């Protein structure tokens, strides 16, 4: 069916038309499979609470003269019988559907319902007379034969409001075609196909206004619905009645009896459905009316406005799709509906930007391995490069191999290429297959296609950005884990070095049969430290964050003593290096003692490594000092200043400039003691000081290096000072 510029099917797509109830769809499937008996009916109805209630109410109504009420569904179904059950299921499903159409509540539906029920009853009786195997299908076709009028009212209430109540004849179809470019028969058939009902139902609705001579060789259901329409709406037209009866080989007298007998059945069906038909015959049905021709400029403006609304709806729909496959399928499906494409595929820019590669699509087997080079030219590549739609017809222009392959995949003789443009970049193209006669119409809708391409590209770009963001987040998380791993490896090396040296001390003491209780206590503490560090990697530092969250006082002097005890009692510090501490005065800080210990161990260990084997200034002995310089007021906050210094050769300007950055020094990755580059250690120290709320600076010259640490001074009173675990156990 050809679509003109004013085709209302675009508006039908966004009119929020109702879906057919699933119970009716399942019922039709059973009917077509000829496997519907009472057990199947009971199982089907039992799954629908609303339908169950409806059938129980009818079975227990006065119409069946029940002396006792049916106790359950099975008894009620037996009382009704299969024919009545099927009729009620079909009628109630259609009744729910019709009442769900937009704007259906704003018009008087009594005449519409009486015509639909009359046509349904006549169609079923005619089907039985002709031995048609599915009389229920004929009943449904009669009910739905004018459903297109509800669809047109929903899509175009202003344009179609008057003609909805107009007389149902050929003049109405002509006016619909002239004003809306689609008839109610076409709209009804389109809707039935959208509901995925049987194709002969759609054909019966589509052709019920066709002249009888055109339907002589048609499917029986088409002829039955034509007869039902004539008897229900044009019984006073003897010529039409005679032609319709001849079409079905039914005598006029029998047809008249069917029509007259249909009245009682219509009233009964209306009563079961709760439809009030009183006064339906008094409602006037005026002839169809067409407004004067619209101003072409205004028509064009209206079309542009409709396209804008439609494109906006399309953009929102595509933006809701999940994943590239779902988006591509939604793009092709929407394009087929909007532009009447026979089929469609999507080609996306490959990572190098040199070609368009086919996006996988269900039903198109070869598209996933297909590509079009942008450098070799051709209509598809040129459309992407120019960012304008291309219209390709095999007979009118020589085509390259890529275009020939695309036409074969699409199964069409011509194609339309719609570029997917986001800003100044073309992300790919959508290629739709069309018949050659459709190309002029497609060319007139070029601007609409461009707008569609922009919306589709926007959804695709958002998807790609989201995927890129996810990849960046994963990469960031991986990098954070690698960095945390490097830090843990570095920090674990410190207690491992202490453990290694204490094992040597332990071995010597055991050989001399000296007490080793203190050394074993230190070994246990350092082993616990290793476990805590590894655990912090597993829980992402949550335990440390929780520990640091609560403020508590710490005696920095006691922590310094504990650190010196670790180094002095081991063989890690050569005899040529002296470590001294001057911690006189108030040394209370706010923070975790274990964190302060970790900072000092790193700095002292680095100082020992920098001094080497007694390499102090001018060849003298090495000296490391830890000094309490008292309190410092910095930006109106009180800090305690600790200085860790050595008299080593000092640091170069380049090293000093990047001292606390997490970079590797010029040392090997590990030395004989398993140490890790100083850059990582000092980066860890910097991070720990910051987490304690402090500051750290470094001064270095040929006279040596000093690390100046400012830690928040404890301002509270009457609280016991926190100490490292080892210090608490030793006195």
C-alpha positions as CSV (number, residue, x, y, z in Angstrom):
1,X,0.0,0.0,0.0
2,X,1.5,3.3,-1.2
3,X,2.0,6.0,1.4
4,X,1.6,9.6,0.4
5,X,3.0,12.6,2.1
6,X,-0.1,12.9,4.3
7,X,-0.4,9.2,5.2
8,X,-1.9,9.0,8.7
9,X,-0.2,5.7,9.5
10,X,2.6,7.8,11.0
11,X,0.2,9.1,13.5
12,X,-1.3,5.7,14.0
13,X,2.1,4.5,15.2
14,X,2.1,7.0,18.1
15,X,-1.6,6.9,18.9
16,X,-1.2,4.4,21.8
17,X,-3.7,2.0,20.3
18,X,-4.6,-0.9,22.6
19,X,-3.3,-4.4,22.4
20,X,-5.6,-7.4,21.9
21,X,-6.1,-9.3,25.2
22,X,-3.9,-12.4,25.3
23,X,-6.8,-14.7,26.1
24,X,-8.3,-13.9,22.7
25,X,-5.0,-14.5,20.9
26,X,-4.7,-17.9,22.7
27,X,-8.3,-18.8,21.8
28,X,-7.7,-18.1,18.1
29,X,-4.5,-20.3,18.2
30,X,-6.5,-23.2,19.6
31,X,-9.3,-22.7,17.1
32,X,-6.9,-22.7,14.2
33,X,-5.2,-25.8,15.5
34,X,-8.6,-27.6,16.0
35,X,-7.6,-28.7,19.4
36,X,-10.1,-26.7,21.5
37,X,-12.4,-28.8,23.7
38,X,-13.9,-28.1,27.1
39,X,-10.7,-29.0,29.0
40,X,-8.7,-26.6,26.9
41,X,-11.3,-23.9,27.3
42,X,-11.4,-24.4,31.1
43,X,-7.6,-24.2,31.3
44,X,-7.5,-21.1,29.1
45,X,-10.3,-19.2,31.0
46,X,-9.0,-20.2,34.4
47,X,-5.8,-18.1,33.8
48,X,-7.9,-14.9,33.3
49,X,-9.6,-13.7,36.5
50,X,-11.7,-11.1,34.7
51,X,-13.0,-13.6,32.1
52,X,-13.7,-16.2,34.8
53,X,-15.8,-13.7,36.7
54,X,-17.7,-12.7,33.5
55,X,-18.5,-16.3,32.6
56,X,-19.6,-17.2,36.1
57,X,-21.9,-14.2,36.2
58,X,-23.5,-15.1,32.8
59,X,-23.9,-18.8,33.8
60,X,-25.7,-17.8,37.0
61,X,-27.9,-15.2,35.4
62,X,-31.6,-15.6,34.9
63,X,-31.1,-16.1,31.2
64,X,-30.1,-19.8,31.9
65,X,-33.0,-20.4,34.4
66,X,-30.7,-21.9,37.0
67,X,-32.5,-23.1,40.1
68,X,-29.2,-23.4,41.9
69,X,-26.0,-21.3,41.4
70,X,-23.1,-23.1,39.8
71,X,-20.5,-23.9,42.4
72,X,-17.4,-23.6,40.3
73,X,-16.0,-22.7,36.9
74,X,-16.2,-26.1,35.4
75,X,-19.9,-26.5,36.2
76,X,-20.5,-23.0,34.8
77,X,-18.7,-23.8,31.6
78,X,-20.7,-27.0,31.1
79,X,-23.9,-25.1,31.7
80,X,-22.9,-22.5,29.0
81,X,-21.7,-24.8,26.4
82,X,-18.6,-24.4,24.2
83,X,-20.3,-22.2,21.5
84,X,-21.5,-19.7,24.1
85,X,-18.2,-19.7,25.9
86,X,-16.3,-18.9,22.7
87,X,-18.8,-16.2,21.8
88,X,-18.5,-14.6,25.2
89,X,-14.7,-14.8,25.2
90,X,-14.5,-13.2,21.8
91,X,-17.1,-10.5,22.5
92,X,-15.8,-9.5,25.9
93,X,-12.2,-9.3,24.6
94,X,-13.2,-7.1,21.7
95,X,-15.4,-5.0,24.0
96,X,-12.4,-4.3,26.3
97,X,-10.3,-3.5,23.3
98,X,-12.8,-1.1,21.7
99,X,-13.3,0.8,25.0
100,X,-9.5,1.2,25.4
101,X,-9.1,3.2,22.2
102,X,-8.2,6.8,22.7
103,X,-11.2,9.2,22.3
104,X,-13.7,6.2,22.3
105,X,-15.3,7.6,25.5
106,X,-15.9,11.0,23.8
107,X,-18.4,9.6,21.2
108,X,-21.7,7.7,21.3
109,X,-20.8,4.1,20.5
110,X,-24.3,2.6,20.6
111,X,-24.8,2.6,16.8
112,X,-21.3,1.4,16.3
113,X,-21.7,-1.5,18.7
114,X,-25.1,-2.5,17.3
115,X,-23.6,-2.6,13.8
116,X,-20.6,-4.6,15.0
117,X,-22.6,-7.2,16.9
118,X,-25.1,-7.5,14.1
119,X,-22.4,-8.2,11.5
120,X,-20.7,-10.7,13.9
121,X,-23.9,-12.7,14.4
122,X,-24.8,-12.7,10.7
123,X,-21.2,-13.7,9.8
124,X,-21.3,-16.6,12.2
125,X,-24.7,-17.8,10.9
126,X,-23.5,-17.5,7.3
127,X,-20.3,-19.4,8.1
128,X,-22.3,-22.3,9.6
129,X,-24.6,-22.2,6.5
130,X,-21.6,-22.5,4.2
131,X,-19.9,-25.1,6.4
132,X,-17.0,-22.8,7.1
133,X,-14.8,-24.7,9.6
134,X,-14.3,-21.8,11.9
135,X,-17.6,-19.9,12.6
136,X,-16.0,-18.3,15.7
137,X,-13.4,-16.7,13.4
138,X,-16.2,-15.3,11.2
139,X,-17.9,-13.9,14.4
140,X,-14.6,-12.2,15.3
141,X,-14.2,-10.8,11.8
142,X,-17.7,-9.4,11.9
143,X,-17.0,-7.7,15.2
144,X,-13.7,-6.2,13.9
145,X,-14.8,-5.3,10.4
146,X,-15.1,-1.5,11.3
147,X,-12.3,-1.4,13.9
148,X,-10.4,0.9,11.6
149,X,-12.9,3.7,12.3
150,X,-11.9,3.6,16.0
151,X,-8.2,3.6,15.0
152,X,-8.7,6.7,12.7
153,X,-10.6,8.4,15.5
154,X,-7.7,7.7,17.9
155,X,-5.1,9.0,15.5
156,X,-7.0,12.0,14.0
157,X,-9.9,13.0,16.3
158,X,-10.2,16.5,14.8
159,X,-10.2,15.4,11.2
160,X,-12.3,12.2,11.7
161,X,-14.6,13.2,14.6
162,X,-17.5,14.0,12.3
163,X,-17.1,11.1,9.8
164,X,-16.9,8.5,12.7
165,X,-20.7,8.7,12.9
166,X,-21.2,9.0,9.1
167,X,-23.0,6.4,7.0
168,X,-20.7,3.4,6.3
169,X,-20.6,3.3,2.5
170,X,-18.3,3.8,-0.4
171,X,-18.7,7.5,-0.1
172,X,-17.2,7.3,3.4
173,X,-14.1,5.4,2.0
174,X,-13.7,8.1,-0.7
175,X,-13.8,10.9,1.8
176,X,-11.3,9.1,4.1
177,X,-8.9,8.6,1.2
178,X,-9.2,12.2,0.1
179,X,-8.8,13.7,3.6
180,X,-6.6,11.2,5.4
181,X,-5.0,9.2,2.5
182,X,-6.1,6.0,4.2
183,X,-9.5,4.3,4.5
184,X,-10.9,2.8,7.6
185,X,-10.7,-0.6,5.9
186,X,-7.0,-0.1,5.4
187,X,-6.5,1.1,8.9
188,X,-8.4,-1.9,10.3
189,X,-6.4,-4.4,8.3
190,X,-3.1,-2.7,9.4
191,X,-4.2,-2.9,13.0
192,X,-5.2,-6.6,12.8
193,X,-1.8,-7.4,11.3
194,X,-0.2,-5.4,14.1
195,X,-2.1,-7.6,16.6
196,X,-0.7,-10.6,14.7
197,X,-4.1,-12.1,14.1
198,X,-4.7,-14.4,11.2
199,X,-4.1,-12.8,7.8
200,X,-7.5,-13.8,6.4
201,X,-9.1,-11.7,9.2
202,X,-7.1,-8.7,8.0
203,X,-8.1,-9.4,4.4
204,X,-11.8,-9.8,5.4
205,X,-11.7,-6.3,7.0
206,X,-9.7,-4.8,4.2
207,X,-12.1,-5.9,1.4
208,X,-15.5,-5.6,3.0
209,X,-16.3,-2.5,0.9
210,X,-15.1,-4.1,-2.4
211,X,-17.6,-4.7,-5.2
212,X,-18.9,-8.3,-5.1
213,X,-17.6,-9.1,-8.6
214,X,-14.0,-8.5,-7.4
215,X,-14.5,-11.0,-4.6
216,X,-15.9,-14.0,-6.5
217,X,-12.8,-16.1,-6.2
218,X,-11.7,-14.8,-2.8
219,X,-11.3,-16.7,0.5
220,X,-14.7,-17.7,2.1
221,X,-14.1,-15.5,5.1
222,X,-13.8,-12.4,2.9
223,X,-17.1,-13.2,1.2
224,X,-18.8,-14.0,4.5
225,X,-17.8,-10.6,6.0
226,X,-18.9,-8.8,2.8
227,X,-22.3,-10.4,3.2
228,X,-22.5,-9.6,6.9
229,X,-21.6,-5.9,6.3
230,X,-24.2,-5.5,3.6
231,X,-27.0,-7.1,5.7
232,X,-26.0,-5.2,8.8
233,X,-25.6,-1.7,7.3
234,X,-27.3,-1.8,3.9
235,X,-30.3,-4.1,4.2
236,X,-32.5,-1.5,2.4
237,X,-30.3,-1.6,-0.7
238,X,-31.8,-4.5,-2.7
239,X,-29.1,-4.5,-5.3
240,X,-26.3,-4.8,-2.8
241,X,-28.1,-7.5,-0.9
242,X,-28.7,-9.5,-4.1
243,X,-25.0,-9.3,-5.1
244,X,-23.7,-10.2,-1.6
245,X,-26.1,-13.2,-1.4
246,X,-25.0,-14.4,-4.8
247,X,-21.3,-14.0,-3.7
248,X,-21.9,-16.6,-0.9
249,X,-24.5,-18.7,-2.9
250,X,-27.1,-18.0,-0.2
251,X,-30.7,-17.4,-1.2
252,X,-32.0,-13.9,-0.4
253,X,-34.8,-15.4,1.7
254,X,-32.4,-17.2,3.9
255,X,-30.2,-14.1,4.2
256,X,-33.3,-12.1,5.2
257,X,-34.1,-14.7,7.9
258,X,-30.6,-14.5,9.2
259,X,-30.8,-10.7,9.4
260,X,-34.2,-10.8,11.2
261,X,-33.0,-13.5,13.6
262,X,-29.8,-11.6,14.4
263,X,-31.7,-8.9,16.4
264,X,-32.5,-11.2,19.4
265,X,-28.9,-12.5,19.5
266,X,-27.5,-9.0,19.4
267,X,-29.7,-8.0,22.3
268,X,-28.6,-11.1,24.3
269,X,-24.9,-10.4,23.5
270,X,-25.3,-6.7,24.5
271,X,-26.9,-7.7,27.8
272,X,-24.0,-10.1,28.6
273,X,-21.5,-7.4,27.8
274,X,-23.3,-4.7,29.7
275,X,-23.8,-2.6,26.5
276,X,-26.8,-0.3,26.4
277,X,-28.3,-0.3,22.9
278,X,-31.5,1.6,23.7
279,X,-32.0,4.3,21.1
280,X,-29.2,3.1,18.8
281,X,-31.6,3.0,15.8
282,X,-32.6,6.7,16.4
283,X,-29.0,7.9,16.0
284,X,-28.7,9.7,12.6
285,X,-25.9,8.6,10.3
286,X,-25.2,11.6,8.1
287,X,-23.3,11.3,4.8
288,X,-19.5,11.6,5.0
289,X,-18.2,15.1,4.8
290,X,-14.9,16.4,3.5
291,X,-13.6,19.9,4.4
292,X,-12.4,22.2,1.6
293,X,-8.9,21.6,0.3
294,X,-6.2,22.8,2.8
295,X,-3.7,25.5,1.9
296,X,-0.6,23.7,0.6
297,X,1.7,25.9,2.8
298,X,-0.4,25.0,5.8
299,X,-0.4,21.4,4.9
300,X,3.4,21.4,4.6
301,X,3.6,23.1,8.0
302,X,1.3,20.6,9.6
303,X,3.3,17.8,8.1
304,X,6.6,19.2,9.5
305,X,5.0,19.6,12.9
306,X,3.8,15.9,12.8
307,X,7.2,14.8,11.8
308,X,8.8,16.8,14.6
309,X,6.5,15.1,17.1
310,X,7.1,11.7,15.6
311,X,10.9,12.1,15.5
312,X,10.8,13.2,19.2
313,X,8.8,10.1,20.1
314,X,11.3,7.9,18.1
315,X,14.2,9.5,19.9
316,X,12.7,8.8,23.3
317,X,11.9,5.2,22.2
318,X,15.4,4.5,20.9
319,X,17.0,6.1,24.0
320,X,15.3,3.5,26.2
321,X,16.9,0.5,24.3
322,X,19.5,-1.6,26.2
323,X,22.6,-2.7,24.4
324,X,23.8,-2.2,20.8
325,X,21.8,-5.2,19.5
326,X,18.6,-4.0,21.0
327,X,19.2,-0.5,19.7
328,X,20.0,-1.7,16.1
329,X,16.9,-3.9,16.1
330,X,14.7,-1.0,17.3
331,X,16.2,1.4,14.7
332,X,15.5,-1.0,11.8
333,X,12.1,-1.9,13.1
334,X,11.1,1.7,13.4
335,X,12.5,2.7,10.0
336,X,10.5,-0.1,8.3
337,X,7.3,1.2,9.9
338,X,8.0,4.9,9.3
339,X,9.3,4.7,5.8
340,X,7.6,1.6,4.5
341,X,11.0,-0.2,4.0
342,X,10.7,-3.8,3.0
343,X,13.8,-4.6,5.1
344,X,16.6,-2.7,6.7
345,X,20.2,-3.1,8.0
346,X,22.6,-0.9,9.9
347,X,26.3,-0.3,9.1
348,X,28.4,1.3,11.8
349,X,31.8,3.0,11.6
350,X,34.6,0.6,12.5
351,X,37.2,1.5,15.1
352,X,39.6,2.8,12.5
353,X,37.0,5.0,10.9
354,X,38.0,3.7,7.4
355,X,35.0,1.5,6.8
356,X,31.3,0.8,7.7
357,X,30.8,-2.7,9.2
358,X,27.5,-4.5,9.4
359,X,25.8,-4.6,12.8
360,X,24.5,-8.1,13.7
361,X,20.8,-8.3,13.1
362,X,18.4,-11.2,13.6
363,X,17.2,-12.6,10.2
364,X,20.1,-11.1,8.2
365,X,22.7,-13.8,8.3
366,X,25.6,-12.2,6.3
367,X,25.4,-8.7,7.6
368,X,27.7,-9.3,10.5
369,X,30.7,-10.0,8.2
370,X,29.9,-7.3,5.7
371,X,31.7,-4.0,5.3
372,X,31.9,-1.0,3.0
373,X,35.2,0.8,2.5
374,X,34.8,4.6,2.8
375,X,37.9,5.2,0.6
376,X,36.5,3.3,-2.4
377,X,33.5,5.5,-2.9
378,X,30.0,4.3,-4.0
379,X,26.6,5.6,-2.9
380,X,26.7,4.1,0.6
381,X,30.1,5.4,1.4
382,X,29.3,8.8,-0.2
383,X,26.1,9.1,1.9
384,X,28.2,8.7,5.0
385,X,30.9,11.1,3.9
386,X,28.4,13.8,2.8
387,X,26.0,13.1,5.7
388,X,23.0,13.2,3.4
389,X,20.5,10.4,2.4
390,X,21.2,8.6,-0.8
391,X,18.5,6.9,-3.1
392,X,19.9,4.0,-5.0
393,X,18.2,2.2,-7.9
394,X,19.9,-0.7,-9.8
395,X,18.4,0.2,-13.2
396,X,19.4,3.9,-13.1
397,X,23.1,3.8,-12.1
398,X,26.0,1.5,-12.2
399,X,26.6,-0.1,-8.7
400,X,29.7,-1.4,-7.0
401,X,30.0,-4.9,-5.6
402,X,29.1,-3.6,-2.0
403,X,25.8,-2.1,-3.2
404,X,24.9,-5.2,-5.2
405,X,25.5,-7.4,-2.1
406,X,23.4,-5.1,0.0
407,X,20.5,-5.2,-2.4
408,X,20.6,-9.0,-2.4
409,X,20.7,-9.1,1.4
410,X,17.8,-6.7,1.5
411,X,15.9,-8.6,-1.2
412,X,14.9,-5.4,-3.0
413,X,15.5,-3.6,-6.2
414,X,16.3,-0.2,-4.7
415,X,17.5,1.1,-1.4
416,X,17.6,4.3,0.7
417,X,20.7,5.1,2.7
418,X,20.1,7.2,5.8
419,X,23.3,8.5,7.5
420,X,23.4,8.4,11.3
421,X,24.8,11.9,12.1
422,X,25.8,13.1,15.5
423,X,27.2,16.6,15.4
424,X,29.9,16.7,12.7
425,X,30.5,12.9,12.8
426,X,28.7,10.2,10.9
427,X,28.5,7.1,13.1
428,X,27.1,4.9,10.4
429,X,24.2,4.4,8.0
430,X,20.8,2.7,8.0
431,X,20.0,1.1,4.7
432,X,16.4,0.3,3.8
433,X,15.2,-1.8,0.9
434,X,12.2,-0.4,-1.1
435,X,10.5,-1.0,-4.4
436,X,11.6,1.2,-7.3
437,X,8.2,3.0,-7.4
438,X,8.6,4.1,-3.8
439,X,11.8,6.1,-4.4
440,X,10.1,9.4,-5.4
441,X,8.0,9.3,-2.3
442,X,11.1,8.5,-0.2
443,X,12.9,11.5,-1.8
444,X,10.1,13.8,-0.8
445,X,10.6,12.7,2.9
446,X,14.4,13.3,2.8
447,X,14.3,15.9,5.7
448,X,12.2,13.6,7.8
449,X,14.8,10.8,7.2
450,X,17.6,13.1,8.1
451,X,15.9,14.0,11.4
452,X,15.3,10.3,12.1
453,X,19.0,9.7,11.4
454,X,20.0,12.4,13.9
455,X,17.8,10.9,16.6
456,X,19.1,7.4,16.0
457,X,22.7,8.6,16.0
458,X,22.0,10.5,19.3
459,X,20.8,7.2,20.9
460,X,23.8,5.4,19.5
461,X,26.2,8.0,20.6
462,X,24.8,7.9,24.2
463,X,25.2,4.1,24.1
464,X,28.8,4.4,22.9
465,X,29.5,7.1,25.5
466,X,28.0,4.9,28.2
467,X,30.0,1.9,27.1
468,X,33.2,4.1,27.0
469,X,32.4,5.4,30.5
470,X,32.0,1.8,31.7
471,X,35.3,0.8,30.1
472,X,37.0,3.9,31.7
473,X,35.6,3.0,35.1
474,X,36.8,-0.6,34.7
475,X,40.2,0.6,33.7
476,X,40.3,3.1,36.6
477,X,39.2,0.4,39.0
478,X,41.9,-1.9,37.6
479,X,44.5,0.8,37.9
480,X,43.5,1.6,41.5
481,X,43.8,-2.1,42.3
482,X,47.2,-2.3,40.7
483,X,48.3,0.8,42.6
484,X,46.9,-0.6,45.8
485,X,48.7,-3.9,45.1
486,X,52.0,-2.0,44.6
487,X,51.5,-0.1,47.8
488,X,50.7,-3.3,49.8
489,X,53.7,-5.0,48.3
490,X,55.9,-2.1,49.4
491,X,54.4,-1.9,52.9
492,X,54.6,-5.7,53.4
493,X,58.3,-5.5,52.6
494,X,58.9,-3.4,55.7
495,X,57.6,-5.9,58.3
496,X,59.1,-8.8,56.2
497,X,62.5,-7.1,56.4
498,X,62.1,-6.7,60.2
499,X,60.9,-10.3,60.5
500,X,63.9,-11.5,58.5
501,X,66.3,-9.5,60.6
502,X,64.7,-10.5,63.9
503,X,64.9,-14.2,62.9
504,X,68.6,-13.7,62.6
505,X,68.7,-12.1,66.0
506,X,66.5,-14.9,67.3
507,X,68.8,-17.5,65.9
508,X,71.8,-15.9,67.6
509,X,70.1,-15.7,71.0
510,X,68.8,-19.2,70.8
511,X,72.4,-20.4,70.0
512,X,73.5,-18.5,73.2
513,X,70.5,-19.8,75.1
514,X,69.3,-16.3,75.9
515,X,65.7,-15.3,76.5
516,X,63.8,-14.5,73.3
517,X,60.4,-13.4,74.6
518,X,60.7,-9.8,73.4
519,X,61.8,-10.9,69.9
520,X,58.9,-13.3,69.6
521,X,56.5,-10.6,70.6
522,X,57.9,-8.3,67.9
523,X,57.7,-11.1,65.3
524,X,54.0,-11.8,66.2
525,X,53.3,-8.1,65.9
526,X,54.9,-7.8,62.5
527,X,53.2,-11.0,61.2
528,X,49.9,-9.5,62.3
529,X,50.9,-6.3,60.4
530,X,51.4,-8.3,57.2
531,X,48.0,-9.8,57.6
532,X,46.4,-6.4,58.1
533,X,48.1,-5.0,55.0
534,X,46.9,-7.9,52.9
535,X,43.4,-7.7,54.3
536,X,43.3,-4.0,53.5
537,X,43.8,-4.9,49.8
538,X,40.9,-7.4,49.9
539,X,38.4,-5.0,51.6
540,X,39.6,-1.9,49.6
541,X,40.9,-0.1,52.7
542,X,37.5,-0.1,54.5
543,X,39.0,-1.2,57.8
544,X,41.6,1.5,57.7
545,X,39.0,4.1,56.8
546,X,36.9,3.0,59.8
547,X,39.9,3.1,62.1
548,X,41.0,6.5,61.0
549,X,37.4,7.9,61.2
550,X,37.4,8.3,65.0
551,X,39.7,10.9,66.5
552,X,41.9,9.8,69.4
553,X,45.1,10.9,71.0
554,X,48.5,9.3,70.4
555,X,51.8,9.7,72.2
556,X,54.2,10.3,69.3
557,X,57.2,9.9,71.7
558,X,56.1,6.4,72.6
559,X,55.6,5.5,68.9
560,X,59.1,6.8,68.1
561,X,60.5,4.7,70.9
562,X,58.8,1.6,69.5
563,X,60.1,2.3,66.0
564,X,63.7,2.7,67.3
565,X,63.4,-0.5,69.3
566,X,62.5,-2.3,66.1
567,X,65.5,-1.1,64.2
568,X,68.0,-1.2,67.0
569,X,67.3,-4.8,68.0
570,X,67.6,-6.1,64.4
571,X,70.6,-6.4,62.1
572,X,68.9,-4.2,59.5
573,X,70.8,-1.1,60.7
574,X,74.6,-1.3,60.1
575,X,76.8,-0.6,63.1
576,X,78.2,2.4,61.3
577,X,74.8,4.2,61.4
578,X,73.5,5.8,64.5
579,X,69.7,6.4,65.1
580,X,68.8,8.9,67.8
581,X,65.6,10.5,69.0
582,X,65.0,13.8,70.8
583,X,61.3,13.8,71.7
584,X,61.3,16.0,74.8
585,X,58.1,18.1,75.5
586,X,54.4,17.5,74.7
587,X,54.2,14.9,71.9
588,X,50.4,14.2,71.8
589,X,48.9,14.1,68.4
590,X,45.4,13.3,67.0
591,X,45.5,10.1,65.0
592,X,46.1,6.3,64.8
593,X,49.4,5.2,66.4
594,X,49.8,2.3,63.9
595,X,49.6,4.8,61.0
596,X,52.2,7.0,62.6
597,X,54.4,4.0,63.1
598,X,54.0,3.0,59.4
599,X,55.1,6.6,58.4
600,X,58.2,6.5,60.6
601,X,59.2,3.0,59.6
602,X,59.1,4.0,55.9
603,X,61.2,7.2,56.5
604,X,63.8,5.5,58.7
605,X,64.1,2.6,56.4
606,X,64.6,5.0,53.4
607,X,67.2,6.9,55.4
608,X,69.1,3.7,56.3
609,X,69.2,2.7,52.6
610,X,70.3,6.3,51.6
611,X,73.2,6.2,54.0
612,X,74.3,2.8,52.9
613,X,77.2,1.1,54.8
614,X,78.2,4.1,56.9
615,X,78.3,6.6,54.1
616,X,77.7,9.8,56.0
617,X,78.8,13.2,54.8
618,X,82.6,13.5,54.0
619,X,83.0,9.8,54.7
620,X,81.9,10.1,58.4
621,X,79.5,7.9,60.3
622,X,75.9,7.9,59.3
623,X,73.4,9.6,61.6
624,X,69.6,9.5,61.6
625,X,67.6,11.7,63.9
626,X,63.9,11.9,64.9
627,X,63.2,15.2,66.6
628,X,60.2,16.8,68.2
629,X,60.4,20.5,67.3
630,X,57.3,21.4,69.3
631,X,54.1,23.0,68.1
632,X,53.4,25.0,65.0
633,X,50.4,27.2,64.2
634,X,49.5,26.9,60.6
635,X,46.4,28.6,59.2
636,X,45.0,28.9,62.7
637,X,45.4,25.2,63.5
638,X,47.9,23.7,65.9
639,X,50.3,21.0,64.7
640,X,53.1,19.0,66.3
641,X,56.3,19.1,64.1
642,X,58.4,15.9,63.8
643,X,61.5,15.9,61.7
644,X,63.2,12.7,60.4
645,X,66.7,13.6,59.1
646,X,69.9,12.0,57.9
647,X,73.4,13.3,57.1
648,X,73.5,11.5,53.8
649,X,74.5,12.9,50.4
650,X,71.2,14.6,49.8
651,X,68.8,14.4,46.8
652,X,69.1,15.8,43.4
653,X,66.9,18.6,42.2
654,X,65.0,16.3,39.8
655,X,64.3,13.7,42.5
656,X,63.3,16.4,45.0
657,X,60.9,18.0,42.5
658,X,58.9,14.7,42.1
659,X,59.6,13.2,45.5
660,X,56.0,12.4,46.7
661,X,54.7,11.3,43.3
662,X,54.1,7.6,42.8
663,X,57.0,7.1,40.4
664,X,59.9,4.7,40.4
665,X,63.3,5.8,41.4
666,X,66.5,4.9,39.5
667,X,67.0,1.9,41.8
668,X,66.3,-1.5,40.6
669,X,62.8,-2.8,41.1
670,X,64.0,-4.7,44.2
671,X,67.2,-5.0,45.9
672,X,68.7,-7.8,47.9
673,X,66.5,-7.1,50.8
674,X,63.4,-7.2,48.7
675,X,62.8,-3.4,48.9
676,X,60.7,-1.6,46.5
677,X,61.6,1.8,44.8
678,X,61.6,4.8,47.2
679,X,59.2,6.7,45.0
680,X,56.4,4.3,46.0
681,X,57.3,4.4,49.7
682,X,57.4,8.2,49.9
683,X,54.1,8.3,48.0
684,X,52.6,6.1,50.6
685,X,54.0,8.2,53.4
686,X,52.5,11.3,51.8
687,X,49.1,9.7,51.5
688,X,49.2,8.5,55.1
689,X,50.2,11.9,56.4
690,X,47.3,13.5,54.4
691,X,44.8,11.0,55.8
692,X,45.9,11.9,59.3
693,X,45.2,15.5,58.4
694,X,48.8,16.6,58.3
695,X,51.5,18.0,56.0
696,X,54.9,16.7,55.0
697,X,57.8,18.6,53.3
698,X,61.3,17.7,52.5
699,X,64.5,19.7,52.6
700,X,67.7,18.4,51.1
701,X,71.2,19.6,50.4
702,X,74.7,18.3,50.4
703,X,74.5,18.3,54.3
704,X,71.7,15.8,54.3
705,X,68.0,15.3,53.9
706,X,65.2,16.2,56.4
707,X,61.5,15.2,56.2
708,X,59.4,17.7,58.2
709,X,56.0,16.4,59.3
710,X,53.2,18.4,60.7
711,X,50.6,16.3,62.5
712,X,47.4,17.7,64.2
713,X,48.1,18.3,67.9
714,X,45.7,16.7,70.4
715,X,43.5,19.4,71.9
716,X,41.5,17.2,74.2
717,X,42.1,16.3,77.9
718,X,41.5,13.5,80.3
719,X,41.8,10.7,77.7
720,X,44.4,8.0,77.7
721,X,46.9,8.2,74.9
722,X,46.8,5.5,72.3
723,X,49.9,3.5,71.7
724,X,51.0,0.8,69.2
725,X,50.2,-2.8,70.2
726,X,53.9,-3.6,70.9
727,X,54.3,-0.5,73.1
728,X,51.3,-1.4,75.2
729,X,52.8,-4.8,75.9
730,X,56.2,-3.5,76.9
731,X,57.2,-1.4,79.8
